[in-house]
Amino acid sequence: MVYFVDVLELRPVLPDLFAFPPNRATLGGTAYLILGTQGNLLVDCPAWSPERAAALADRGGVAWLLLTHRDAMAQVAAFQKALGCQVLVQEQEAYLLPGVDCQTFGSAWTELPQMTALWTPGYSPGSSCFYWGESGGVLFTGRHLLPDTQGTLRPLHHRKTFHWGRQVQSVVRLQEHFAAAPLAWMCPGANSGFLRGRYALDRAAERLADLDPQRLMGQGVGV
């Protein structure tokens, strides 16, 4: 396991969960590896190299590559060709992957044990979060919720945001969903440097519930 982690430059996050270094090809995005008894999962694309693909194959391969948004798609075709993995993406962004064999979903997807895809549009039309039911519940937030410069996880209003109002509505839907579902951790898909060495934020349900939709709606671009 130590050799496996070293070759892939993985950072341990939680049991059976690891983070890759930021990927320049996905605008500094953070990808994650989940080790599963029914196949390993990638959440977003780590930086591509034949050596990294070979190391993943040696450790059991990758059954699924789960994509949270359009900016996390670099080298998807290369990973699929090397590993034979299935690719899951929200239906509105599948067109960005010509030549890739994709499985798509609409509002939600629950075909993997302990894994649920949740459509959270706003950052992009097909922006999504993935919920893993281990370790008390882990939400991979992609770029829907990101750490700010203080390490606070929240939606960030950028000039490239597809639709800010929809992004805030997606926050509300997550709050409603996790009012009745366990949620211990959140793992963002970028800005990991603001977490000062961490890749998972604890007290996730509390942090999510504390987000104020009305205050968010008044948030200006770049705030």
C-alpha positions in Angstrom: 0.0 0.0 0.0 2.8 2.4 0.8 4.4 1.9 -2.6 1.0 2.3 -4.3 0.4 5.6 -2.5 3.9 6.9 -3.3 3.7 6.0 -7.0 0.4 7.8 -7.4 1.4 10.7 -5.1 -1.8 10.0 -3.0 -2.7 11.8 0.2 -4.7 9.7 2.7 -7.9 11.4 3.6 -10.2 8.8 5.3 -10.3 5.0 5.3 -10.2 3.8 1.7 -10.2 7.4 0.5 -7.2 9.2 -1.0 -6.6 12.6 -2.7 -4.4 13.3 -5.7 -2.3 16.4 -6.1 -3.9 19.3 -7.9 -4.2 18.8 -11.6 -3.1 21.7 -13.9 -5.2 20.3 -16.7 -8.4 20.7 -14.6 -7.6 24.2 -13.4 -6.0 23.0 -10.2 -8.8 20.5 -9.5 -8.5 17.8 -6.8 -9.4 14.3 -7.8 -10.1 11.4 -5.3 -9.6 7.7 -5.3 -12.0 5.4 -3.5 -10.9 1.8 -2.8 -14.0 -0.4 -3.0 -14.7 -4.1 -2.7 -16.7 -4.0 -5.9 -14.2 -1.9 -7.8 -12.3 1.3 -7.3 -13.7 4.7 -8.1 -12.2 7.9 -9.3 -14.0 11.2 -8.6 -12.8 13.6 -11.3 -9.6 13.2 -13.3 -6.1 13.3 -11.7 -3.2 14.3 -13.9 -2.7 11.8 -16.7 0.5 9.7 -17.1 1.0 6.2 -18.3 2.8 5.4 -15.0 -0.2 6.6 -13.0 -2.6 4.6 -15.1 -0.4 1.5 -14.7 -0.2 1.9 -11.0 -4.0 2.2 -10.8 -4.3 -0.9 -12.9 -1.9 -2.8 -10.6 -4.0 -1.9 -7.6 -7.2 -3.3 -9.0 -8.0 -0.9 -11.7 -10.8 1.6 -11.8 -14.4 0.5 -12.3 -15.9 4.0 -12.6 -14.8 7.5 -13.3 -17.3 9.9 -11.8 -17.3 13.5 -13.1 -18.6 16.4 -11.0 -18.5 19.1 -13.7 -17.1 20.1 -17.1 -13.8 21.5 -15.9 -12.9 18.1 -14.4 -12.8 16.2 -17.7 -9.2 16.4 -18.8 -7.8 13.1 -20.2 -11.0 11.2 -19.6 -10.5 9.3 -22.9 -7.0 8.4 -22.0 -8.0 7.0 -18.6 -10.9 5.1 -20.1 -8.7 3.6 -22.8 -6.0 2.5 -20.3 -8.3 1.3 -17.6 -11.5 0.3 -19.3 -13.5 2.2 -16.7 -17.1 3.3 -17.1 -17.6 7.1 -17.1 -20.5 8.8 -15.4 -21.5 12.4 -16.1 -24.6 14.5 -15.8 -26.5 14.4 -19.1 -26.1 18.1 -20.0 -22.3 17.8 -20.2 -21.8 14.4 -21.9 -21.5 16.2 -25.3 -18.2 17.6 -24.1 -16.7 14.1 -24.2 -16.9 13.0 -27.9 -15.5 9.5 -28.4 -15.9 8.6 -24.7 -18.4 5.9 -23.8 -20.4 7.7 -21.1 -23.3 6.7 -18.8 -25.4 9.8 -18.1 -28.0 10.7 -15.4 -30.6 13.4 -14.9 -31.4 14.5 -11.3 -29.9 11.6 -9.4 -28.2 8.2 -9.9 -28.0 5.3 -7.4 -26.8 2.3 -9.3 -23.6 1.8 -7.3 -23.6 0.5 -3.7 -23.0 3.4 -1.2 -22.7 6.0 -4.0 -25.3 8.5 -5.1 -25.0 11.2 -7.8 -26.9 14.4 -7.1 -27.4 17.1 -9.8 -26.4 20.5 -8.4 -26.5 22.9 -11.4 -25.2 26.4 -11.1 -21.4 26.4 -11.4 -22.0 24.7 -14.7 -25.2 23.2 -16.3 -24.3 19.7 -15.3 -22.5 20.4 -12.0 -23.0 17.5 -9.6 -22.0 16.2 -6.2 -21.4 12.6 -5.3 -22.4 11.1 -1.9 -20.4 8.1 -0.5 -22.1 6.3 2.3 -18.9 5.3 4.2 -17.1 7.0 7.1 -20.4 8.5 8.3 -21.2 10.0 4.9 -18.9 11.9 2.5 -20.0 14.5 0.0 -17.7 15.2 -3.0 -18.7 18.7 -3.9 -16.8 19.3 -7.1 -16.8 23.0 -7.7 -20.4 23.5 -6.3 -19.0 24.2 -2.8 -15.4 25.3 -2.5 -13.2 26.6 0.3 -12.7 30.3 0.3 -9.5 32.0 1.5 -10.5 31.4 5.1 -11.1 27.7 4.5 -14.9 28.1 4.7 -16.7 25.8 2.3 -19.4 27.6 0.4 -20.5 28.3 -3.2 -18.3 30.9 -4.8 -19.7 33.4 -7.3 -17.3 33.7 -10.3 -17.6 35.4 -13.6 -17.6 32.0 -15.3 -20.5 30.8 -13.0 -23.2 29.5 -15.3 -26.2 30.6 -13.2 -25.8 31.9 -9.6 -29.5 31.6 -8.7 -29.6 28.0 -9.7 -26.4 27.3 -7.7 -28.0 28.8 -4.6 -31.1 26.7 -5.3 -28.9 23.6 -5.5 -27.5 24.5 -2.0 -31.1 24.5 -0.7 -31.8 21.1 -2.2 -28.7 19.7 -0.6 -29.7 21.1 2.7 -33.1 19.5 2.4 -31.6 16.2 1.2 -29.2 15.9 4.1 -31.6 17.0 6.8 -32.5 13.3 6.9 -29.3 11.6 5.7 -26.0 11.2 7.5 -23.2 13.6 6.4 -19.9 13.7 8.3 -17.5 15.0 5.7 -17.2 17.2 2.6 -14.4 16.9 0.0 -14.1 19.8 -2.4 -12.9 19.5 -6.0 -10.6 22.5 -5.9 -9.0 25.2 -3.7 -7.5 22.4 -1.5 -4.6 24.7 -0.6 -6.9 26.9 1.5 -7.6 23.8 3.7 -3.9 23.8 4.8 -3.2 20.1 4.3 -6.7 18.8 4.7 -8.9 17.3 2.0 -12.0 16.6 4.0 -13.9 19.0 6.2 -15.6 17.6 9.2 -19.0 18.7 10.7 -20.3 18.6 7.2 -24.0 18.5 8.0 -23.5 21.5 10.3 -21.5 23.5 7.7 -24.1 22.8 5.0 -27.0 23.8 7.2 -25.3 27.0 8.2 -25.2 28.3 4.6 -27.8 31.1 4.3 -29.5 31.1 0.9 -30.7 34.7 1.2 -27.3 36.0 2.1 -25.8 33.9 -0.8 -28.2 35.5 -3.3 -26.8 38.9 -2.4 -23.2 37.8 -2.9 -21.5 39.7 -5.7 -19.1 38.3 -8.3 -15.8 37.5 -6.8 -16.9 37.8 -3.2 
